Amino acid sequence: MSSSSNTGGSSSSVKRLIVVLLFDGVDLLDVTGPPEVFALLQRETGDAAGYHVVLAAETMDPVTTSAGVRVLPDITFREAAARSIDTLMVPGAVEVDDQRRVQARTDPTVVRWVQTLAGRTRRIASVCVGAHILAAAGLLDGRRATTHWSTAQQLAADHPSIEVDADPIFIRDQNVWTGAGITACLDLSLALVAEDFGEAIALRVARQLVMYLKRPSGQSQFSVPIEPVSTTRRMDDLRHHITQNLAEPLTVADLAEHAHVSERQLTRIFKTELGMTPASYLESARVEVARNRLESTDDTLERIASACGFHTTDTLIRAFRRKLNTTPTEYRNRFRHTGPRDRNRSGREHGSHPERP
């Protein structure tokens, strides 16, 4: 397998050069997704304008991706460094430990080449956890960036100078773009097409891909906000207490009393061990239970709000907008395991509260 956009003949001289990096263990879709978008641009426009995509690796040997598929480079990193690059695309790679925790990988050799190639490039874009490579190369210092939700905390911890936002599908900070997880490489590539050739053409490409030009919301809908983390016995007891009493009107004072500490000390404990306030954690826990019910039951919003401690549907809706950038009904429509059995003509659950914008 090699870059399908690499056969442009004489017309390639007028195309924008896109270099996609290759290295062992790279995520396959990170590498193949963007060139597919760029190839569809060529098909939609039918002229010589467009992109010339090449895959670059340290050597010309086949590269084995995370999916086990071997990919052939078009050029070496050294050859790429001799060219004037329009867009450098940096995909990512992860490793999973025995406890199924995901960690982004950064190959020092790839990092050094990214630093070199950046000086030859008009625009740089990371795909998924490729943001960690850009960060290691010093290209995200002082910038706002995103990555796959599962490694966002790692990126923030390893690089405190970066403003990490795990929700957006992609972020542009001047000439540096960062993309979110996995299939978001398509969204990012469409955004690059829109910037270069206009939204009308990008929309035509999006239709060919059978996807939105702009997704209705961010990747937080797909994340796991309450992940297993290593905490002290006291925090484990507090988390268990919250889970067992979500329907109750828990307050910070209630939690502090349960833990036999002051409210100020409780807040310090939560921020130190979980990186958030008690109130934020409590709301996240309630949203997590609520969205599980939305996925697996036909309960009305009123019933879900009551069972999860929100008490009113307005409170439930506001929490979903804060945490997931969507509404409960929109979330249910996208993630319901089986088709809803009891809907009225407007698509709203019977007995549910209308969701205000």
KEZA-574979 format. One line per field, with one value per residue: residue number from 1; residue in one letter; x, y, z of N, C-alpha, C in turn. Coordinates in pm, whole numbers, plus 50000, padded with zeros to 5 digits. Layout:
BEGIN
num	c(NUM	...) $
residu	c(a	...) $
n.x	c(X	...) $
n.y	c(Y	...) $
n.z	c(Z	...) $
ca.x	c(X	...) $
ca.y	c(Y	...) $
ca.z	c(Z	...) $
c.x	c(X	...) $
c.y	c(Y	...) $
c.z	c(Z	...) $
This chain:
BEGIN
num	c(1	2	3	4	5	6	7	8	9	10	11	12	13	14	15	16	17	18	19	20	21	22	23	24	25	26	27	28	29	30	31	32	33	34	35	36	37	38	39	40	41	42	43	44	45	46	47	48	49	50	51	52	53	54	55	56	57	58	59	60	61	62	63	64	65	66	67	68	69	70	71	72	73	74	75	76	77	78	79	80	81	82	83	84	85	86	87	88	89	90	91	92	93	94	95	96	97	98	99	100	101	102	103	104	105	106	107	108	109	110	111	112	113	114	115	116	117	118	119	120	121	122	123	124	125	126	127	128	129	130	131	132	133	134	135	136	137	138	139	140	141	142	143	144	145	146	147	148	149	150	151	152	153	154	155	156	157	158	159	160	161	162	163	164	165	166	167	168	169	170	171	172	173	174	175	176	177	178	179	180	181	182	183	184	185	186	187	188	189	190	191	192	193	194	195	196	197	198	199	200	201	202	203	204	205	206	207	208	209	210	211	212	213	214	215	216	217	218	219	220	221	222	223	224	225	226	227	228	229	230	231	232	233	234	235	236	237	238	239	240	241	242	243	244	245	246	247	248	249	250	251	252	253	254	255	256	257	258	259	260	261	262	263	264	265	266	267	268	269	270	271	272	273	274	275	276	277	278	279	280	281	282	283	284	285	286	287	288	289	290	291	292	293	294	295	296	297	298	299	300	301	302	303	304	305	306	307	308	309	310	311	312	313	314	315	316	317	318	319	320	321	322	323	324	325	326	327	328	329	330	331	332	333	334	335	336	337	338	339	340	341	342	343	344	345	346	347	348	349	350	351	352	353	354	355	356	357) $
residu	c(m	s	s	s	s	n	t	g	g	s	s	s	s	v	k	r	l	i	v	v	l	l	f	d	g	v	d	l	l	d	v	t	g	p	p	e	v	f	a	l	l	q	r	e	t	g	d	a	a	g	y	h	v	v	l	a	a	e	t	m	d	p	v	t	t	s	a	g	v	r	v	l	p	d	i	t	f	r	e	a	a	a	r	s	i	d	t	l	m	v	p	g	a	v	e	v	d	d	q	r	r	v	q	a	r	t	d	p	t	v	v	r	w	v	q	t	l	a	g	r	t	r	r	i	a	s	v	c	v	g	a	h	i	l	a	a	a	g	l	l	d	g	r	r	a	t	t	h	w	s	t	a	q	q	l	a	a	d	h	p	s	i	e	v	d	a	d	p	i	f	i	r	d	q	n	v	w	t	g	a	g	i	t	a	c	l	d	l	s	l	a	l	v	a	e	d	f	g	e	a	i	a	l	r	v	a	r	q	l	v	m	y	l	k	r	p	s	g	q	s	q	f	s	v	p	i	e	p	v	s	t	t	r	r	m	d	d	l	r	h	h	i	t	q	n	l	a	e	p	l	t	v	a	d	l	a	e	h	a	h	v	s	e	r	q	l	t	r	i	f	k	t	e	l	g	m	t	p	a	s	y	l	e	s	a	r	v	e	v	a	r	n	r	l	e	s	t	d	d	t	l	e	r	i	a	s	a	c	g	f	h	t	t	d	t	l	i	r	a	f	r	r	k	l	n	t	t	p	t	e	y	r	n	r	f	r	h	t	g	p	r	d	r	n	r	s	g	r	e	h	g	s	h	p	e	r	p) $
n.x	c(50086	50057	50074	49783	49750	49979	50031	50028	50127	50235	50077	50111	50294	50168	50022	49942	50180	50144	50269	50260	50344	50510	50557	50664	50395	50209	49879	49651	49424	49475	49673	49570	49317	49312	49441	49238	49029	49150	49188	48925	48859	49000	48856	48607	48650	48793	49003	49343	49419	49467	49584	49902	49987	50221	50374	50592	50879	51135	51306	51293	51173	50896	50636	50493	50171	49950	49733	49838	49866	50082	50253	50378	50634	50660	50865	51169	51223	51440	51444	51204	51266	51406	51228	50971	50715	50367	50166	50221	50142	50091	50053	49948	50040	49965	50002	49888	49848	49861	49633	49460	49494	49541	49817	49986	50237	50566	50807	51145	51307	51123	51017	51238	51265	51023	51064	51262	51132	50926	51027	51023	50766	50440	50204	50101	49966	49833	49717	49478	49635	49872	49922	50075	50328	50379	50378	50598	50792	50796	50621	50369	50379	50246	50016	49669	49525	49404	49336	49299	49035	49104	49373	49407	49444	49700	49848	49814	49932	50197	50281	50256	50247	50074	49745	49511	49228	48984	48747	48680	48652	48851	49124	49240	49530	49673	49906	49906	49739	49537	49394	49111	49006	49068	48838	48804	49005	48908	48728	48908	49065	48872	48828	49072	49057	48838	48949	49142	49010	48750	48423	48208	48309	48428	48200	48085	48272	48239	47980	48023	48166	47970	47914	47899	47987	48052	48058	47780	47848	48103	48380	48341	48104	48156	48341	48469	48377	48402	48653	48831	49059	49364	49328	49325	49224	49032	48928	48828	48621	48458	48384	48240	48035	47910	47822	47636	47442	47335	47081	47008	46997	47284	47542	47836	47892	47765	47925	48171	48114	48066	48323	48459	48603	48693	48508	48678	48913	48816	48770	49034	49132	48983	49067	49338	49348	49164	49156	48950	48669	48461	48188	48190	48274	48060	47850	47946	47939	47665	47576	47699	47562	47308	47336	47386	47137	46984	47087	47007	46746	46388	46310	46152	46261	46204	46192	46454	46601	46516	46603	46877	46947	46921	46673	46509	46413	46519	46756	46895	46922	47080	47314	47395	47450	47667	47858	47865	47805	47563	47214	46998	46801	46904	47138	47034	46909	47130	47279	47121	47067	46869	46584	46372	46064	45840	45744	45634	45488	45666	45909	45985	46024	45739	45585	45814	46019	46016	46310	46498	46667) $
n.y	c(49881	50218	50578	50684	50921	50979	50972	51186	51275	51522	51725	51734	51922	52161	52127	52131	52024	51759	51602	51301	51148	50838	50562	50282	50103	50303	50445	50309	50429	50697	50746	50671	50788	51086	51113	50995	51178	51396	51288	51260	51526	51592	51433	51554	51816	51788	51913	52037	52149	52102	51849	51698	51407	51251	50976	50962	50815	50694	50521	50349	50111	49880	49985	49875	49904	49983	49820	49602	49607	49653	49935	50113	50351	50663	50846	50929	51064	51235	51304	51438	51660	51809	51933	52178	52205	52202	52113	51939	51635	51472	51169	50943	50710	50448	50273	50002	49914	49641	49686	49791	50060	50346	50484	50745	50716	50838	50853	50921	50964	51026	51257	51431	51454	51576	51825	51917	51910	52088	52340	52358	52381	52506	52468	52278	51974	51767	51434	51277	51113	51208	51460	51447	51401	51640	51803	51706	51787	52052	52219	52289	52448	52690	52699	52629	52310	51990	51636	51278	51185	50996	51026	51283	51379	51282	51430	51690	51664	51593	51813	52099	52359	52367	52440	52223	52094	51867	51831	51954	51865	51936	52172	52489	52673	52940	52850	52588	52288	52069	51749	51553	51228	50927	50869	51139	51238	51265	51478	51682	51688	51766	52023	52141	52130	52301	52542	52583	52565	52647	52634	52534	52347	52173	52079	51928	51721	51614	51511	51302	51139	51069	51210	51465	51802	51966	51840	51794	51824	51782	51551	51469	51341	51079	50998	50858	50985	50930	50774	50473	50533	50548	50588	50715	50528	50672	50842	50648	50550	50777	50808	50573	50619	50839	50718	50535	50701	50878	50970	51122	51452	51542	51742	51952	51995	51774	51565	51634	51602	51327	51234	51325	51568	51914	52140	52287	52132	51900	51984	52032	51770	51643	51791	51731	51449	51380	51589	51775	51966	51878	51924	51928	51667	51524	51606	51502	51228	51189	51258	51053	50822	50894	50907	50640	50531	50659	50536	50271	50233	50307	50509	50813	51158	51293	51084	50985	51211	51235	50989	51013	51223	51482	51591	51787	51820	52039	52090	51853	51879	52111	52019	51820	51981	52127	51925	51745	51887	51865	51763	51566	51427	51446	51305	51049	50985	50942	50739	50535	50196	50024	50080	50346	50276	50418	50687	51018	51210	51417	51317	51333	51197	51049	51224	51354	51640	51933	52023	52305	52541) $
n.z	c(50000	49917	49888	49730	49602	49478	49214	49016	48776	48540	48638	48907	48983	49026	49246	49597	49825	50041	50319	50481	50777	50845	51064	51261	51411	51387	51385	51161	51028	51076	50894	50641	50621	50585	50318	50163	50180	50052	49798	49711	49686	49453	49274	49284	49193	48954	48824	48780	49015	49365	49583	49638	49766	49976	50142	50408	50553	50782	50646	50326	50369	50419	50641	50939	51051	51332	51292	51176	50907	50635	50510	50233	50210	50027	50010	50190	50523	50508	50238	50226	50376	50201	50042	49966	50177	50190	50375	50669	50799	51098	51226	51494	51760	51991	52304	52502	52836	53081	53229	53054	53007	52812	52648	52485	52234	52174	51948	51966	51739	51537	51648	51634	51355	51294	51410	51238	50984	51026	50985	50712	50635	50559	50700	50979	51094	51341	51383	51574	51841	51754	51835	52065	51968	51831	52056	52201	52027	52073	51944	52025	52245	52459	52313	52227	52219	52096	52138	52118	52336	52529	52589	52665	52928	52979	52792	52893	53144	53083	52941	53061	52961	52753	52649	52692	52539	52548	52412	52149	51796	51623	51647	51557	51581	51486	51247	51317	51352	51542	51582	51692	51813	51622	51380	51352	51200	50946	50967	51034	50801	50613	50708	50645	50367	50332	50420	50222	49972	49999	50159	50012	49825	50006	50134	49930	49913	50168	50147	49969	50137	50308	50549	50808	50725	50932	51248	51475	51744	52005	52087	52344	52389	52334	52513	52824	53104	53380	53465	53568	53824	54011	54347	54689	54986	55126	54927	54755	54915	54928	54659	54622	54803	54679	54440	54540	54636	54451	54381	54593	54744	54739	54878	54889	55155	55270	55171	55283	55553	55557	55500	55716	55717	55658	55440	55278	55289	55172	54909	54830	54838	54634	54408	54407	54378	54178	54002	53983	54112	54400	54337	54056	54002	54112	53944	53701	53758	53784	53527	53383	53472	53389	53110	53054	53114	52920	52695	52726	52823	52813	52972	53074	53049	53285	53473	53458	53535	53802	53913	53893	54050	53956	53966	53831	53486	53355	53494	53437	53156	53137	53259	53077	52856	52954	53013	52792	52566	52430	52414	52631	52475	52213	52256	52321	52075	51916	52040	52137	52221	52114	51902	52006	52166	52225	52102	52033	51762	51721	51788	52047	52375	52530	52784	52855	52929	52733	52556	52604	52397) $
ca.x	c(50000	50128	49982	49712	49757	50118	50047	49963	50186	50289	49992	50145	50380	50087	49944	50001	50243	50111	50354	50205	50453	50493	50652	50611	50291	50120	49739	49631	49329	49542	49755	49494	49196	49331	49457	49110	48958	49216	49163	48788	48862	49042	48747	48496	48685	48827	49107	49478	49439	49441	49695	49990	50012	50327	50397	50735	50927	51279	51366	51195	51121	50755	50606	50381	50083	49889	49637	49912	49878	50209	50238	50504	50661	50692	50994	51224	51218	51548	51400	51097	51328	51463	51117	50888	50595	50250	50106	50283	50043	50160	49962	49993	50045	49940	50026	49791	49911	49785	49506	49390	49512	49599	49921	50039	50380	50642	50937	51238	51354	51015	51009	51347	51235	50914	51127	51332	51037	50841	51088	51000	50623	50349	50098	50125	49844	49844	49598	49456	49739	49990	49946	50182	50454	50398	50410	50737	50877	50790	50540	50241	50402	50169	49901	49552	49532	49321	49385	49196	48993	49164	49510	49411	49505	49843	49907	49815	50028	50333	50315	50172	50239	49972	49606	49450	49081	48955	48616	48667	48693	48984	49154	49342	49599	49758	49930	49914	49609	49537	49267	49067	49034	49039	48770	48811	49102	48830	48680	49023	49103	48770	48851	49185	49003	48754	49037	49217	48929	48617	48331	48119	48376	48444	48071	48069	48355	48174	47866	48078	48207	47847	47938	47879	48103	48085	47980	47693	47906	48239	48408	48310	47991	48206	48442	48427	48416	48440	48742	48897	49188	49420	49304	49340	49108	48930	48861	48749	48500	48375	48328	48139	47922	47841	47753	47523	47345	47321	46945	46991	47047	47417	47611	47976	47887	47732	48042	48274	48074	48087	48467	48511	48700	48627	48475	48799	49002	48754	48797	49176	49147	48929	49151	49466	49337	49081	49172	48825	48603	48357	48064	48209	48276	47924	47772	47994	47888	47522	47563	47738	47451	47196	47353	47368	46992	46937	47130	46958	46608	46290	46266	46134	46363	46170	46231	46600	46647	46491	46685	47019	46971	46905	46543	46429	46470	46601	46890	46955	46957	47194	47433	47437	47512	47799	47953	47870	47775	47446	47100	46967	46729	47000	47228	46959	46888	47255	47345	47025	47103	46760	46495	46274	45936	45725	45773	45525	45521	45777	46034	46015	45970	45615	45598	45941	46016	46077	46445	46515	46797) $
ca.y	c(50000	50346	50691	50680	51053	51001	50953	51302	51313	51657	51819	51737	52036	52275	52086	52155	51902	51714	51492	51226	51071	50695	50500	50155	50110	50417	50408	50299	50528	50827	50758	50653	50871	51215	51105	50964	51306	51478	51227	51294	51665	51587	51376	51649	51935	51742	51992	52009	52201	52003	51810	51586	51344	51150	50916	50970	50735	50707	50447	50307	49979	49881	50020	49798	49989	49921	49720	49491	49632	49716	50049	50149	50496	50720	50912	50926	51191	51321	51357	51535	51782	51886	51987	52282	52131	52283	52063	51822	51566	51386	51075	50901	50569	50428	50142	49972	49831	49524	49731	49851	50205	50388	50585	50785	50691	50939	50804	51035	50989	51095	51391	51513	51484	51674	51955	51956	51932	52203	52459	52355	52358	52619	52433	52150	51918	51636	51350	51199	51127	51272	51584	51423	51417	51784	51858	51668	51866	52192	52297	52325	52530	52813	52691	52549	52191	51876	51504	51180	51208	50900	51065	51426	51403	51258	51544	51805	51637	51592	51943	52198	52486	52354	52446	52104	52090	51734	51820	51986	51768	51985	52308	52559	52781	52997	52753	52454	52226	51942	51680	51462	51086	50828	50916	51286	51274	51305	51614	51771	51700	51848	52162	52189	52153	52422	52657	52602	52570	52697	52540	52471	52228	52082	52016	51824	51608	51555	51432	51177	51059	51043	51261	51608	51890	52002	51757	51876	51847	51735	51411	51434	51247	50943	50970	50798	51091	50878	50662	50417	50592	50503	50689	50668	50457	50770	50884	50534	50546	50889	50778	50469	50685	50917	50626	50472	50800	50979	51025	51212	51590	51552	51871	51946	51983	51634	51483	51666	51538	51183	51208	51380	51674	52041	52154	52332	52017	51808	52039	52007	51626	51614	51850	51661	51309	51364	51702	51851	51998	51780	51950	51885	51521	51479	51626	51406	51095	51186	51256	50921	50730	50937	50868	50495	50507	50704	50438	50134	50226	50398	50600	50953	51247	51322	50970	50979	51324	51203	50876	51050	51332	51614	51633	51850	51800	52156	52068	51747	51932	52204	51939	51757	52083	52159	51814	51674	51979	51816	51749	51425	51365	51432	51195	50923	50958	50896	50627	50437	50061	49975	50189	50383	50212	50501	50824	51090	51248	51513	51250	51353	51092	51083	51262	51420	51785	51986	52075	52443	52566) $
ca.z	c(50000	49917	49871	49603	49539	49440	49071	48957	48649	48532	48710	49049	49011	49066	49362	49728	49874	50176	50365	50594	50836	50872	51156	51310	51511	51365	51364	51017	50976	51080	50773	50517	50617	50517	50172	50099	50168	49951	49667	49675	49638	49313	49195	49281	49115	48820	48760	48827	49150	49469	49669	49604	49896	49983	50273	50436	50666	50801	50535	50226	50405	50458	50780	50992	51131	51450	51245	51116	50763	50600	50420	50167	50200	49896	50023	50326	50595	50458	50110	50255	50429	50088	49964	50025	50216	50223	50499	50732	50882	51194	51291	51626	51797	52133	52362	52606	52937	53127	53284	52940	53004	52685	52656	52355	52214	52100	51904	51962	51602	51467	51706	51577	51215	51293	51436	51115	50876	51058	50925	50568	50620	50577	50793	51047	51152	51405	51376	51695	51942	51696	51910	52161	51895	51814	52187	52232	51938	52116	51850	52087	52364	52462	52222	52262	52136	52133	52102	52153	52475	52622	52624	52691	53059	52964	52722	52984	53252	53029	52882	53129	52889	52648	52693	52633	52539	52497	52348	52006	51695	51584	51691	51481	51651	51380	51139	51375	51372	51614	51563	51798	51799	51519	51258	51344	51096	50829	50996	51024	50660	50549	50748	50566	50232	50338	50429	50098	49850	50029	50223	49914	49775	50119	50156	49827	49955	50287	50100	49915	50253	50386	50682	50824	50708	51070	51340	51560	51876	52019	52115	52483	52388	52318	52615	52950	53196	53511	53438	53686	53855	54138	54450	54826	55041	55161	54805	54708	54996	54886	54527	54643	54869	54577	54348	54608	54681	54347	54378	54707	54720	54798	54871	54932	55301	55299	55143	55382	55678	55542	55501	55842	55686	55627	55298	55207	55275	55075	54776	54801	54813	54502	54305	54405	54335	54058	53914	53969	54238	54436	54263	53918	54000	54138	53821	53601	53795	53753	53381	53335	53498	53305	52970	53046	53109	52789	52596	52748	52870	52755	53077	53037	53105	53425	53556	53462	53616	53942	53956	53894	54143	53897	54019	53725	53353	53320	53551	53357	53024	53153	53288	52952	52771	53010	53010	52665	52456	52358	52503	52654	52363	52103	52293	52307	51933	51854	52106	52187	52177	52030	51866	52106	52139	52257	52064	51968	51624	51717	51822	52188	52459	52595	52924	52883	52930	52610	52580	52558	52338) $
c.x	c(50089	50028	49918	49718	49895	50139	49979	50021	50240	50207	50031	50227	50301	50004	50018	50055	50204	50198	50291	50316	50413	50598	50585	50507	50194	49978	49706	49538	49387	49619	49670	49372	49215	49355	49328	49027	49018	49196	49022	48776	48899	48928	48632	48526	48724	48932	49242	49504	49407	49566	49775	50035	50124	50338	50547	50770	51078	51356	51256	51140	50973	50740	50483	50299	50025	49790	49706	49927	50009	50187	50375	50521	50685	50831	51044	51206	51322	51509	51290	51156	51388	51353	51047	50751	50483	50194	50177	50178	50112	50058	50020	49997	50025	49988	49930	49855	49817	49649	49423	49392	49589	49701	49970	50189	50444	50780	51033	51288	51248	51003	51116	51319	51119	50969	51197	51233	50947	50895	51068	50852	50541	50249	50123	49994	49873	49711	49590	49572	49871	50021	50058	50319	50482	50439	50555	50836	50876	50701	50405	50257	50324	50047	49786	49550	49434	49390	49273	49163	49065	49306	49521	49476	49655	49911	49918	49919	50172	50378	50226	50156	50132	49834	49530	49298	49040	48823	48614	48714	48828	48999	49261	49399	49706	49781	49941	49774	49628	49398	49238	49085	48986	48970	48769	48918	49029	48777	48792	49061	49001	48789	48969	49141	48921	48840	49103	49128	48785	48524	48239	48180	48393	48312	48045	48150	48291	48056	47912	48120	48089	47871	47909	48005	48150	47997	47896	47749	48040	48253	48378	48191	48037	48302	48381	48468	48458	48525	48798	49033	49235	49406	49324	49213	48997	48855	48778	48617	48404	48308	48219	48014	47841	47760	47628	47413	47320	47183	46919	47046	47182	47474	47756	47983	47857	47855	48153	48241	48097	48236	48535	48625	48622	48597	48597	48895	48948	48782	48942	49198	49100	49019	49284	49453	49259	49090	49046	48766	48503	48229	48075	48209	48135	47837	47815	47941	47740	47498	47598	47625	47332	47216	47347	47220	46934	46972	47051	46814	46519	46239	46251	46246	46333	46216	46384	46655	46630	46584	46832	47049	46963	46772	46454	46495	46554	46744	46964	47004	47079	47323	47485	47503	47651	47899	47972	47840	47662	47330	47073	46896	46820	47094	47158	46940	47014	47304	47249	47058	46998	46665	46395	46137	45820	45755	45648	45572	45639	45909	46071	45953	45840	45640	45727	45925	46077	46212	46458	46653	46889) $
c.y	c(50123	50454	50689	50814	51083	50989	51066	51345	51454	51757	51832	51860	52157	52242	52118	52023	51875	51594	51431	51137	50927	50650	50375	50176	50224	50366	50417	50407	50669	50854	50759	50744	51003	51205	51071	51091	51389	51422	51258	51439	51668	51535	51476	51770	51901	51827	51963	52059	52092	51975	51697	51527	51242	51102	50909	50889	50750	50637	50412	50168	49988	49911	49942	49886	49913	49812	49599	49505	49703	49822	50084	50300	50536	50783	50893	51062	51287	51383	51462	51668	51868	51952	52100	52220	52229	52241	51938	51760	51460	51296	51030	50751	50558	50290	50125	49878	49718	49561	49807	50003	50242	50498	50617	50759	50805	50885	50922	51068	51066	51238	51482	51549	51583	51814	52007	51994	52053	52331	52468	52357	52484	52592	52293	52102	51783	51564	51266	51220	51174	51404	51567	51436	51564	51849	51829	51746	52014	52279	52339	52412	52661	52813	52613	52430	52085	51748	51406	51194	51117	50938	51214	51458	51382	51377	51665	51786	51645	51729	52052	52329	52484	52364	52333	52109	51960	51724	51849	51874	51809	52128	52365	52670	52833	52889	52609	52404	52097	51880	51584	51317	51017	50890	51068	51331	51318	51447	51715	51794	51783	51995	52221	52218	52282	52547	52688	52629	52616	52590	52470	52342	52126	52009	51906	51700	51537	51467	51300	51082	51017	51085	51410	51683	51937	51919	51845	51900	51775	51590	51372	51339	51102	50903	50901	50894	51043	50754	50606	50482	50539	50614	50628	50599	50555	50817	50771	50526	50658	50862	50672	50530	50767	50826	50567	50571	50911	51044	51123	51350	51612	51692	51851	51930	51839	51544	51508	51600	51387	51147	51257	51480	51802	52048	52199	52215	51918	51856	52015	51860	51591	51669	51776	51523	51291	51480	51783	51877	51887	51799	51904	51734	51466	51493	51527	51266	51083	51183	51118	50820	50765	50892	50717	50460	50550	50602	50308	50122	50321	50497	50742	51037	51280	51209	50962	51091	51294	51095	50914	51171	51470	51677	51703	51824	51918	52139	51960	51800	52025	52126	51872	51860	52118	52048	51754	51761	51926	51813	51601	51358	51347	51316	51061	50887	50902	50764	50522	50299	50001	50091	50219	50328	50308	50646	50891	51141	51343	51448	51266	51242	51139	51116	51334	51570	51836	52050	52213	52461	52637) $
c.z	c(50000	49885	49733	49531	49486	49290	48997	48824	48654	48611	48855	49084	49058	49189	49490	49782	50019	50209	50489	50648	50862	50972	51213	51420	51493	51342	51216	50962	50979	50951	50647	50506	50546	50367	50099	50079	50055	49809	49619	49630	49490	49225	49179	49192	48972	48749	48824	48967	49251	49548	49606	49736	49884	50126	50296	50561	50677	50689	50435	50255	50440	50607	50824	51085	51249	51412	51182	50965	50734	50493	50362	50163	50055	49896	50166	50392	50539	50324	50129	50300	50318	50005	50039	50052	50247	50358	50545	50824	50967	51263	51424	51643	51947	52174	52479	52707	52981	53184	53181	52943	52878	52710	52515	52350	52137	52071	51893	51821	51523	51517	51646	51432	51204	51318	51311	51005	50900	50995	50775	50535	50645	50689	50850	51108	51215	51395	51502	51793	51883	51763	52011	52095	51871	51946	52223	52146	51972	52030	51906	52211	52355	52373	52286	52167	52185	52092	52133	52301	52574	52664	52655	52825	53054	52897	52814	53094	53203	52979	52941	53054	52779	52711	52623	52650	52471	52422	52198	51914	51636	51635	51598	51566	51556	51273	51191	51406	51452	51601	51676	51753	51672	51396	51247	51245	50969	50846	50979	50878	50583	50583	50671	50423	50229	50344	50295	49977	49875	50082	50123	49860	49887	50149	50054	49862	50073	50245	50041	50028	50340	50531	50684	50784	50844	51162	51433	51699	51886	52060	52259	52491	52387	52430	52736	53059	53334	53490	53567	53706	53990	54241	54588	54873	55075	55037	54747	54784	54956	54752	54538	54707	54769	54485	54411	54644	54578	54346	54492	54675	54787	54778	54912	55084	55342	55280	55244	55516	55672	55553	55629	55817	55663	55477	55219	55185	55173	54932	54736	54765	54673	54392	54293	54342	54205	53961	53891	54107	54273	54356	54118	53907	54019	54012	53713	53629	53760	53602	53326	53355	53408	53161	52952	53038	52975	52680	52606	52796	52792	52860	53024	53098	53251	53516	53569	53550	53764	53992	53969	53982	54083	53938	53917	53590	53309	53371	53474	53223	53034	53178	53161	52860	52821	52986	52872	52543	52367	52456	52526	52537	52242	52131	52273	52159	51867	51911	52162	52132	52084	52004	51975	52068	52152	52229	52010	51833	51616	51749	51966	52270	52523	52741	52955	52871	52799	52640	52521	52499	52434) $
